[in-house]
Amino acid sequence: MSTRSFSRRDVLKAGGVASAAALAPRVTGASRHMEFATSRRAQELEEAELTFYFGANPQEAATRQLVIDAFMEKYPQIRIKPQVAEGNATQEIQIQFAGGASPDILMAWELDYSGLASRGVYRDLNEFLENDPEFAEVVETDHIPELVGMFNWEGAQYVLPEQFAGVVLYYNTAMFEEAGVEPPPADWTDASWTYDRFLETAQALTIRDGDRVSQYGFVDAWWPSLSAAVIGTGNGGQWFDQYVNPTASTISDPNFTEAVQWYADLVNVHHVAPTHEETQAQAAVEMFTAGRAAMALVGHWMYPAFSDPDLGLSFDVGVLPVGPNGTTPKTDLGSTGLAISSQTEYPEHAWEFVKFSTGPEGQRIIAESGLFVPVLRSLAESDAFLGAHEVIENASVFTTGIENAVELPITPVWNEIAAVWDRETIRILRGEATAEEVHAALEPEITELLS
């Protein structure tokens, strides 16, 4: 089975929650002097071909093509040419932009978009929203405000979100039934799914044959060092002083450190999760699909692959555990979105595609495909989305997590932070150092990067 070639983990390795009023389109002086009028009917636009750059595996690319085809059927004079990333997406975008050959429309990732925005790669979408009040109302009233706000950098709306991508806990229902173990809850407000209960569940589902483990209770199928940070927030911990343009790291927060150590102990003390070496020999996702792990932490983007009938996997989804110092289970405020290149020769055409993809028409196609969690509240709990998840009972876990999602650090120096965070957190997860030791040394290093 193949995994998505450009998951959030792939790109993240290379916003605070705001009120609806604060998220309304910002009117700027520059936007009053635009060289074009987006209020003009799209059908009147001249013929043009635009390049749409995104990261995707074949299944994701096929669904994106459905959106592209539907758009071109509505606007036949606007041709959208897909360009799938071949390597590190962020680096490829920077190289193309530096050469003056940036794609017209760009997929954007939450943790690194601010760096590209600071380099002038994106166009401020406030310009278009001001001149398109009908769609601006859709953004203000129907888009998930937390996601819109996360993509607002220094007052400019550089990106409109296209999916909510918080992580959840997948579990093998057949294994739980066979072991007679109660499954994880499907309610993000359920504080009974504690660290202790999670560990007991993982222990009950771990099967050993001497020193060999044939079935683990849990596997991290996302990015373990970032998963550890999300788990840390579930214990009431914080790893930055603020999450939009942070000025200091706070990873020495005892609640955060305690949670990261607990997460590492699942592997090194309790042996209910595979070691780093084992996941190098067999990918974590494949461990789950092959029946070698009963629970897996990863996002909705793996649902289409897990639900493939040929795989025959019996599974459902639940929430992440809550620590002794936490209040409710937490997930991450993850998302991807669409942006318009500042180099495009066809800004009006590009805006029509961004509108279509992030608005009701494109989001309905995405919802019915089951590929992404839509960003329109009117579709998130609709039959269009929930009906696309017939093989599970708890599809609402994907959509209701937004209410208990913790912001990720939005900073232009994220890539530098990610490099040291990954390097040092892996030491904790491998049992080479304690979380207390690593965090005490790492906190000033990250704070220095932020300054």
C-alpha positions in Angstrom: 0.0 0.0 0.0 1.3 3.5 -0.8 1.0 6.4 1.5 0.5 10.0 0.4 3.8 11.3 -1.0 3.3 14.8 0.3 1.6 14.5 3.6 1.7 17.4 6.1 4.6 15.7 7.7 6.7 15.8 4.5 6.2 19.5 4.0 6.4 20.5 7.7 9.8 18.9 8.1 11.5 21.0 5.3 -2.4 31.6 14.2 -4.1 32.0 17.0 -7.9 31.5 17.3 -9.5 34.8 16.4 -13.1 36.0 16.6 -15.3 36.1 13.5 -15.1 39.9 13.5 -11.3 39.9 13.5 -11.3 37.5 10.6 -13.4 39.7 8.3 -11.5 40.7 5.1 -9.1 43.5 5.8 -9.4 46.6 3.5 -6.1 48.1 2.7 -5.1 51.3 0.9 -3.2 49.3 -1.7 -6.3 47.2 -2.5 -8.3 50.3 -3.4 -5.9 50.9 -6.3 -6.0 47.5 -7.8 -5.2 47.2 -11.5 -8.1 44.9 -12.0 -11.7 44.5 -10.8 -12.6 41.0 -9.5 -16.3 42.0 -9.5 -16.3 41.5 -13.3 -18.1 38.3 -14.3 -15.7 35.4 -14.6 -17.3 34.3 -17.8 -16.0 37.5 -19.5 -12.4 36.8 -18.7 -10.2 36.1 -21.7 -8.7 32.7 -22.5 -5.7 31.7 -20.3 -3.8 28.7 -19.1 -2.8 28.7 -15.4 -0.5 26.3 -13.6 -1.7 24.9 -10.3 1.2 23.6 -8.0 0.4 21.1 -5.3 1.7 18.1 -3.4 -0.2 14.8 -3.7 -0.2 11.1 -4.1 -2.1 9.6 -7.0 -5.3 9.3 -5.1 -5.2 12.9 -3.9 -4.2 14.1 -7.4 -7.2 12.3 -8.9 -9.6 14.1 -6.5 -8.0 17.4 -7.2 -8.4 16.7 -10.9 -12.2 16.4 -10.3 -12.2 19.9 -8.9 -10.1 21.2 -11.8 -12.4 19.5 -14.3 -15.5 20.9 -12.7 -14.0 24.3 -12.7 -13.0 24.2 -16.4 -16.4 22.9 -17.3 -17.9 26.0 -15.7 -15.2 28.3 -17.2 -14.0 26.6 -20.4 -11.8 29.6 -21.3 -9.7 29.1 -18.2 -7.4 26.1 -18.5 -5.8 24.8 -15.3 -2.6 22.8 -15.7 -1.7 20.7 -12.7 1.9 20.6 -11.5 2.5 17.9 -8.9 5.5 18.5 -6.6 8.4 16.2 -7.2 10.6 16.9 -4.2 10.6 19.3 -1.3 7.6 21.5 -2.2 8.7 24.6 -0.3 12.2 24.5 -1.9 10.7 23.9 -5.3 8.4 26.9 -5.0 11.3 29.2 -3.8 13.5 28.1 -6.7 10.7 28.7 -9.3 9.9 32.0 -7.8 13.5 33.2 -7.8 13.7 32.3 -11.4 10.6 34.3 -12.2 8.6 31.2 -13.2 6.3 30.7 -10.2 3.1 28.7 -10.8 0.0 30.8 -10.8 -1.9 29.0 -8.0 0.0 27.4 -5.1 -1.0 24.9 -2.5 0.2 26.3 0.9 0.9 24.5 4.2 0.2 26.1 7.6 3.6 25.9 9.2 5.7 27.3 6.4 3.5 29.7 4.5 4.5 32.7 6.5 8.1 32.3 5.4 7.0 32.3 1.7 4.7 35.2 2.4 7.5 37.2 4.0 9.6 36.6 0.8 6.8 38.1 -1.4 5.8 34.8 -3.0 2.0 35.2 -2.4 -0.5 37.9 -3.3 -2.7 39.3 -0.5 -6.1 37.9 -1.0 -7.7 40.8 0.8 -7.4 42.7 -2.5 -9.8 40.2 -4.1 -12.1 39.9 -1.1 -12.7 43.6 -1.0 -13.8 43.5 -4.6 -15.9 40.3 -4.3 -18.3 41.0 -1.4 -20.4 38.0 -2.2 -17.6 35.6 -1.7 -16.2 37.6 1.2 -19.5 36.9 3.0 -19.0 33.2 2.4 -15.5 33.4 4.0 -16.8 35.4 7.0 -19.9 33.3 7.7 -19.2 29.8 6.5 -15.5 29.2 6.6 -14.0 27.8 9.8 -12.7 31.0 11.4 -9.8 29.4 13.2 -8.3 28.2 9.9 -8.9 31.5 8.1 -7.2 33.3 10.9 -4.2 31.0 10.9 -3.5 31.9 7.3 -3.6 35.7 8.0 -0.1 36.9 8.4 0.6 40.4 9.6 -2.9 41.6 8.4 -2.7 40.0 5.0 -4.9 37.0 4.0 -2.3 35.2 1.9 -4.1 31.8 1.9 -7.6 30.5 2.0 -7.9 27.1 3.7 -9.1 24.1 1.8 -9.0 21.4 4.5 -8.8 20.8 8.2 -6.0 18.3 8.8 -5.8 17.7 12.6 -4.6 14.3 13.7 -6.8 11.6 15.3 -6.5 8.1 16.6 -7.3 5.3 14.2 -7.9 1.9 15.8 -8.5 -1.7 14.5 -12.0 -2.6 15.6 -11.5 -6.3 15.1 -8.5 -6.3 17.4 -10.4 -4.4 20.1 -13.3 -6.8 19.9 -11.1 -9.9 20.0 -9.2 -8.5 23.1 -12.5 -7.5 24.7 -11.1 -3.9 25.2 -13.3 -0.8 25.2 -12.4 1.4 22.2 -11.3 5.1 22.5 -14.1 7.6 22.9 -15.3 9.6 19.9 -16.0 12.8 21.8 -13.3 15.5 22.0 -14.7 16.7 25.3 -14.4 13.3 26.9 -11.8 13.6 29.6 -12.0 9.9 30.6 -9.6 8.9 27.9 -6.6 9.5 30.1 -2.9 8.8 29.7 -3.3 5.9 32.1 -6.3 4.4 30.3 -4.6 4.8 27.0 -1.5 3.0 28.3 -3.6 0.2 29.8 -5.4 -0.2 26.4 -2.1 -0.3 24.5 -0.7 -2.9 26.9 -3.8 -5.1 26.5 -3.4 -5.0 22.8 0.3 -5.6 22.7 1.1 -9.3 21.9 4.5 -10.7 22.7 6.2 -13.9 21.8 9.2 -13.9 24.1 11.3 -10.9 23.2 9.5 -10.5 19.9 6.4 -8.3 19.6 4.0 -9.5 16.9 1.4 -6.8 17.6 1.9 -3.4 19.1 -0.8 -1.5 20.9 0.1 1.8 19.3 2.2 3.3 16.4 2.8 6.9 15.5 2.1 7.1 11.7 2.6 10.9 11.5 5.7 12.8 12.5 6.6 11.6 16.0 8.5 14.7 17.1 5.5 16.9 16.2 3.0 14.3 17.6 4.9 14.6 20.9 4.2 18.3 20.9 0.5 17.8 20.2 0.4 15.2 23.1 2.1 17.9 25.2 -0.7 20.3 24.7 -3.1 17.6 25.8 -1.5 17.8 29.2 -2.1 21.5 29.5 1.4 22.3 28.3 2.6 25.0 25.9 5.7 25.1 23.7 5.6 28.7 22.7 4.7 31.9 24.4 2.2 32.6 21.6 1.5 30.7 18.4 1.2 33.4 15.8 4.7 35.1 15.4 6.0 33.6 18.7 8.9 35.4 20.5 10.0 32.7 22.8 10.0 28.9 23.4 8.4 27.6 26.5 9.1 23.9 26.2 10.5 23.7 29.7 6.9 24.0 30.8 6.6 21.1 33.3 3.2 20.0 31.9 4.7 19.9 28.4 7.9 18.1 29.4 5.9 15.5 31.4 3.8 14.7 28.4 6.7 14.4 26.0 8.4 12.0 28.4 5.2 10.0 28.8 5.0 9.7 25.0 8.6 8.5 24.8 8.1 6.0 27.6 5.4 4.2 25.5 8.4 2.9 23.4 11.3 2.8 25.8 9.7 1.8 29.1 6.4 0.1 28.4 7.3 -1.3 24.9 3.7 -0.8 23.6 5.0 1.0 20.5 7.7 0.1 18.0 11.2 1.6 18.2 12.5 4.0 15.6 14.6 1.2 14.1 11.5 -1.0 13.7 9.5 1.8 11.9 12.5 2.2 9.5 12.2 -1.5 8.7 8.5 -1.3 8.2 6.7 2.0 7.9 4.3 2.8 10.7 1.3 3.1 8.4 2.1 -0.3 7.0 2.3 -1.7 10.5 -1.3 -0.6 11.1 -2.6 -1.8 7.8 -0.8 -5.1 8.1 -2.3 -5.8 11.6 0.9 -5.2 13.5 -0.5 -2.3 15.5 -3.9 -1.8 17.0 -3.9 2.0 17.2 -2.3 4.6 15.0 -2.0 8.4 15.3 -2.3 10.1 11.9 -4.6 12.5 10.1 -7.7 12.2 7.9 -5.6 12.1 4.8 -5.0 8.4 5.4 -8.7 7.6 5.5 -9.0 6.9 1.7 -6.1 4.5 1.8 -7.3 2.7 5.0 -10.8 2.4 3.6 -9.7 0.8 0.3 -11.9 -2.4 0.0 -9.0 -4.4 -1.3 -7.2 -3.8 2.0 -10.1 -5.3 4.0 -9.1 -3.2 7.1 -11.7 -3.0 9.9 -11.2 0.3 11.7 -12.7 3.4 13.2 -11.4 6.6 14.7 -11.3 8.2 18.2 -9.8 11.1 20.0 -6.3 11.4 21.4 -5.6 10.9 25.2 -5.7 13.7 27.7 -3.0 14.2 30.4 -3.5 14.5 34.1 -3.0 18.3 33.9 -5.1 18.7 30.7 -8.8 19.5 30.4 -9.9 17.7 27.2 -8.2 15.7 24.4 -6.4 18.0 22.0 -5.5 17.8 18.3 -3.5 20.2 16.1 -5.0 23.1 14.1 -3.6 21.7 10.9 -4.6 22.8 7.4 -3.5 23.4 3.8 -4.9 26.1 1.6 -4.6 27.8 -1.8 -2.6 31.0 -2.6 -2.1 33.1 -5.7 1.4 33.8 -6.8 2.5 37.5 -6.9 4.1 36.7 -10.3 1.0 35.5 -12.0 -0.1 37.3 -15.2 -3.7 36.2 -14.6 -4.7 37.2 -11.0 -8.4 37.4 -11.8 -8.4 33.9 -13.4 -6.5 32.5 -10.4 -8.9 34.1 -8.0 -11.8 32.4 -9.7 -10.2 29.0 -9.2 -9.3 29.7 -5.5 -12.9 30.8 -5.0 -14.2 27.7 -6.7 -11.9 25.3 -4.8 -12.4 26.8 -1.3 -16.1 27.7 -1.8 -19.3 25.7 -1.9 -18.8 24.0 -5.3 -15.2 22.8 -4.9 -15.7 21.9 -1.2 -18.7 19.8 -2.0 -16.7 17.8 -4.4 -14.0 17.3 -1.8 -16.6 16.4 0.9 -18.2 13.8 -1.3 -14.9 12.3 -2.2 -14.0 11.7 1.4 -10.4 12.9 0.7 -10.3 16.0 2.9 -12.3 17.4 5.8 -14.0 20.4 4.2 -13.5 23.9 5.6 -17.1 25.1 5.2 -19.1 24.6 8.4 -22.2 23.9 6.3 -20.5 20.9 4.7 -18.4 19.6 7.6 -21.4 17.9 9.2 -23.4 17.4 6.0 -24.5 14.1 4.5 -22.1 14.8 1.7 -19.1 14.4 4.0 -20.4 12.0 6.5 -21.9 9.8 3.8 -18.5 9.4 2.2 -17.3 7.6 5.4 -19.6 4.6 5.4 -17.0 2.2 6.7 -16.7 3.9 10.0 -19.2 5.1 12.7 -17.3 8.0 14.1 -16.7 10.3 11.1 -17.6 13.3 13.2 -14.3 12.9 15.1 -12.7 14.4 12.0 -14.9 17.5 12.0 -15.5 18.2 15.7 -11.7 18.2 16.6 -11.5 21.8 15.4 -13.2 22.8 18.7 -10.3 21.3 20.7 -7.4 22.1 18.3 -4.3 23.8 19.5 -2.6 26.3 17.2 0.7 25.5 15.6 3.6 28.0 15.6 3.3 30.4 12.6 6.7 31.9 12.0 9.0 32.5 9.0 11.7 30.6 10.8 9.7 27.4 11.3 12.0 25.4 9.1 15.0 26.2 11.2 13.0 25.4 14.4 11.7 22.2 12.9 15.2 21.0 12.2 16.5 21.4 15.8 13.1 20.3 17.3 13.2 17.1 15.3 16.8 16.4 16.0 16.5 16.8 19.7 13.0 15.3 20.2 14.1 12.1 18.4 16.8 11.7 21.1 14.0 11.7 23.7 11.9 9.3 21.7 14.8 6.9 21.3 15.6 7.0 25.0 18.9 8.6 24.6 18.1 11.6 26.9 15.2 12.7 29.1 12.7 15.3 28.1 13.7 17.5 31.0 17.4 17.5 29.9 16.6 18.1 26.2 14.0 20.8 26.8 16.2 22.8 29.3 18.9 23.0 26.6 16.7 23.4 23.6 14.4 26.2 24.9 17.1 29.0 24.6 18.2 27.7 21.3 14.7 27.9 19.8 14.2 31.3 21.4 17.4 32.5 19.8 16.1 31.4 16.4 12.9 33.3 16.9 14.9 36.5 17.7 
